[in-house]
Amino acid sequence: MQPSAAADAAELLAQARRSGQNIDGLPNHLQPQSLDDAYQIQAALIPLIEEFSNGQRRGYKAGATTEAARQGFGLDNPFRGVLVSPYMLNSGDTIPAAACKARLLEPEFAFRLAEDLPPAAAPYDTGGVLAAVGSVIIAIEVVDFRYTGGMAAGGLQVIADNSAAGFWLAGAETTDLDAIDFDDWPVTLHINGKLAASGNSSNVMGNPLNSLTWLANNLCLSGKGLKAGDIVTAGSCTAPTPAQAGDGAVADFGSLGHVTVRFGT
């Protein structure tokens, strides 16, 4: 894809975010035809998001970390997006109804790095990645789309739109990684006090650390790396679960605590 076409596509997606008006999809001549195209548009979009939100990138998100999600997006592998500071909130915050339309809730484990994972040292294995992790954060990702058809726009267009990044809410953070069995950690999601979804850390590529490892290596393929201080949210422990305006949701991570979010009306 020509850089000018990627820039034009990114501007359309940025305008959809600025205005709150979704689009049916990118025009045919601007639609990504490959993963490289999709990430090229995403790379052009992030500075625009930073500019109009007065924000900065703080890390990454992994998406489509289950086979079902990949089938839904028509992809063979997970994808990545960028976390931008104004969209990173705290447990208990309220998201205005107009700021997020899809409201798909995903309880997730996120990792804050204490050490760099540079491209020169790739490929990484899980042990090498774990050694760079400083803490674990329980979180809720709120997936959103700039396309009227949501994920029906297809995986490449979704990746171009920063991989459906909406909002991310941080809960409790712990440095005691040994206290967490990432292979088998039950998680539930309640909406308005009723059980809406249940899942397990094992739904995230068998273990959320596998997702982090995939993302670190995927970035390295593009000559990028993770840096100390970066946050990586690893993917949903439950099926993505829709919420409505006015709803309140609680993700229960057992002894690690709860993450809550409310949506305005």
N, C-alpha and C positions, 0 to 999 in steps of 0.2 A: 504494500500500500504506500502511495506517495505521502510524504509528510504533510502536504497541504490537505489531502483528503482526511487523514487522521485528525488534523487540527479542526477541520470543518465538522467532522462527526463529534468530536469532543465538545465543541461549542454548542451543538444542538442538545447534547446531554446535559451540559452545564446550564443551559437556558431552561431546560425542563426542571432542574433542581431549583433554580432561582425563582421561577414562576409558580412552581407547584402544579404545573399542568403537564400531565403525562403525554407521551407521543405514542403513535401506533407502532413505530419502529423507525430505525434509521432509513433514509432513502436508499434505494437499491444500490446506487453508485457509491454510497458511503458505508455499506454494510461490510463487516469483516468477513473475509473468506477463509481465514485460517486463524490459529491461535496467535501467531505472530502479529497479524492484523489487529486482533482483539486487544492484545496487551499494548500494542502501539497506540491505539486510541485511548486506552486506560491511562497510559503514561502521559498523554497530552491532556487528559481530563483532570488529573490530580492537581496540577498547579492552578487550574481554574477554580476548583473547589476550595483550595487553600486561599485564593485571592478573595472570592466573594464571601467566604465564611470567616475571614480573618483568622485562619487556623494553620496548623502545621501537622505534618504526618507524624504519627507516634508509633506506628507499627503496622501489622498486617493481619488479615483475616484469611482463614482457609475455608473454602466452601466446597459443596458437593463431596463431602467426605464419606458418604454412604453410597452403596451401589444403587439404591433406589433413587437418590438425588441425581446421580450421574445419568441414569436412564432418563429421568425427567428432563434434564437439560440437553440430552443427546451428546454427552461427552464420555470419553474413555477414562479420564483422569480428573482428580480434584482441580480446583482453580484457586487463585489468590486475589485478594484485593488489599486496599490500603486503609488503615484507620487514620482519620483526621480529627484533630483535637476537639472542635466544637461539637462533634457528634459522639463524643465519649463522655458519658454521664456517670452518675453514681446511683447505687441502689436507693430506691425510694423516690427518685426524680419522676416528674410528670412530663410526658412528651405531648405537645399540642397536637390536636387531631389533624390539623392542616399540614403538619410537618412530616407526616408519615401515613401513607395510604394503605399499603399492604399489611403491615403490622403482623408479620410472621415471626413468632417467638421461638428462639432457640437457646435453651440452657447449655452453657459451654464452660469448659476449662480454658483458661488463658495463662500464658507463661510470660513472665518478665525476665528478660535476659540480663545476666550479670557480666557476661563476657561476649566479645564479638565472635561471630561465626563467619569469617571472611571467605570469599570465593576460592582463595588460594589453597584452603585446607579441605575443600570438598573432594569427593563425596563424603558426607557425614553418615555415621550410624547413630542409632538411638542413644547409645552410651555417650558418645561424644557430644551430642546435643544436650543431653541431660546434664552433663558436667558444666554447661554454660548457663543453665537456668538458675536464676536467683530466687524466684518465688512463683507461686501459683495463685491465680485469682479466679474465684467463681464469678460467673457473669451470665448475662442474657444478651444475646444479639437480637436486634429487631431488624429483620430483613425487609427491604423495601425495593420497589421497582420504579423506573421511569417509563415503563412501557405499559400501555393499557391492558395488554394481554399477559402481563407478568412473565413468568418463566416460559410461556408459549413463544416468546420472542426468540428463544433458542439460546444455547449456552454461549455462543460467540458474542451475541449482542449483550447478553448479561455481563460477561467478563468485561466488555468494552465500557459498560456503565459501572465501573468499579465493583464488579461482582456482587451487585445487589446490596451493597452496603447501605444501611439505614442508620441506626443508632446502636450503641454498645454501652451497656451498664455494668459497672464494676461493683462486685460485692467484696466480701472479706478476702484478705490476702495473707498467705502464710509462706514462711520459708522452710517449713518442716515437710519437705517433699516425701520423706520416708513414711509419713503418716497416711499417705494416700495410695490406695491400691488402684492405679490407673487402669489395670486390666479388668476391674470389676467394681465400679462405684455407682450404686443406684442413684438416680436423679428423677424427681417428679416436678410437674408443672401444674399449678392450680390457677384457674381464672375465676375471679369473683367467688372464691372459696370452694370451687368444685374442681375435682381432678380432671384435667384436660389432656394430660399426656404423661407417660412414664417411660423411662429409658435407662441407659447405662453408659458409662464411659467407654465400654467396649464397642459401642456402636460407631465410635469415631475411629475408623480404620483399625479396629481391634484394640486401640490404646491411643489417647490423644497425643502421646509423645511420638507416635508414628506419623501423625499429621504434622507436628512441628518439624520432624525430620524431613518429611516430604517437602514442606515449604522452604526450609533452609536450602535444600539441594535444588529445588526448582528456581529459586532466586539466583543461585550460583550459575545456572545455565545461561542467565542473562547478564552475567558479570557483576551481579549485585550480591550483597550479603546482609546478614542481620548484625545489628550493633548492640552493645550494652545499653540497656534502657528500653530497647524495643519491646513492645507487647505484641504477642501473637495469640489470637483467639482461634482455637483449634477446630471448631466444628461442633455441630449440635449432638447432644447426647440423646435427644428425643426427636421424634418426627416434628418438622416445622409446624407450628400450631397457630392458627389465625386468632387475632383478638379484634375487638370492635372499639370504636370511640367510647370513652367512658369506662372501659374495663380496667380492672386491676389484676395484676398477675404476680405470682410468687413462684420462683424456682427454688426447690428444696434440695440442698446438697448434703442432707444429713448432718453429721457432726461438724461439717465445714461451714454451715450456716445457710442463710436464705438470701436471695436477690429478688428485689421487688421493683415493679414498674407500674405506672398508671398512665392511662391515655386520657387526654382532655376531650371534652365534648364539642 
